[in-house]
């Protein structure tokens, strides 16, 4: 198949078979052939500085018309981008006066302008979370990678666990839990509508062994055990009308049965609904001394739920936390915090569900 990258051209996917992830490739002709990008890294020591550099168009000997002709030759495939950049450097009268760091930045700018480059990235939980957080954070409810790791830690997600999840992050939390279960355990996801909208789960490309642990149930079926009995008694015609395929119905029935059986080892919630209403509806399915974790980008959404949990005798150790993350650039001689960062990664409401019991006077000595 062919992948199109807009004005940068297109390439054949077969050309990537057997190639490593993380390596950058250049599309160098109209047939979509690709090759690895040459290494332009500059790391040698220098005593030069930018004090006497004249940074205007006069330092570039190539005219605008000549630069445009070079770009056209590159688009036609008659000249590769490395050669274009080399000509730009040779015609730059002040290039040798720049520091090595300035040279690297100059080359990087020209590479972004002239190179038709792409980098295949392995679809890991980290890379997919970072992609959506930077490109479309609303889709994953602004859930940052460090907050996601804290969520999994507080929920005590592990192999052979049984986890109940309400996920409105397009399947990001479902994917994270499924990955940590590793194919051993049970994951039940609750969703609106008849079908789940877990896009991220598809991007993860999990094996069948892991996907077999994932079960989904519509919220409309979470009323009671009676609802399960009513669905079980549907006629064959009603089943075809409800799900069109009895095979899909059997899958839903199994997932609903897992929910009704309860005894979950944890409850994770990230929903557009009020958290306290979801907790009240689902807490009966959670075992005692098991964690309840609620994520929201806005702290105010969690206040009523936190008050309800602290007031109730069904929960202990309820608390609202926020994690802090600051990324650093780590390069030789250029290690420093990033100048631009995001505003926040959301808040977590955590607590333990306990099973209250009446006081037994016979235990008093």
Secondary structure, 3 states (H helix, E strand, C coil): CEEECHHHCEEEHHHHCCCCCCCEEEECCCCCCEEECCCCCCCCCCCCCCCCCCCCHHHECCCHHHHHHHHHHHHHCCCCHHHHHHHHHHCECCHHHCCHHHHHHHHHHHHHHHCCEEECCCCCHHHHHHHHHHHCHHHHCCCCHHHHHHHHHHCCCCCCEEEEEEECCCCHHHHHHHHHHCCCEEEEEEECCCCCCCHHHHHCCCCHHHHCCEEEEEHHHCCCHHHHHHHHCCCHHHHHHHHCCHHHHHHHHHHHHHHHHCCEEEEEEECCCCHHHHHHHHHHHEEEEEEEEEEECCCHHHHHHHHHHHHCCCEEEEEEECCCCCCEECCCCCCEECCCCCCCCCEEEEEEECCCCCCCHHHCC
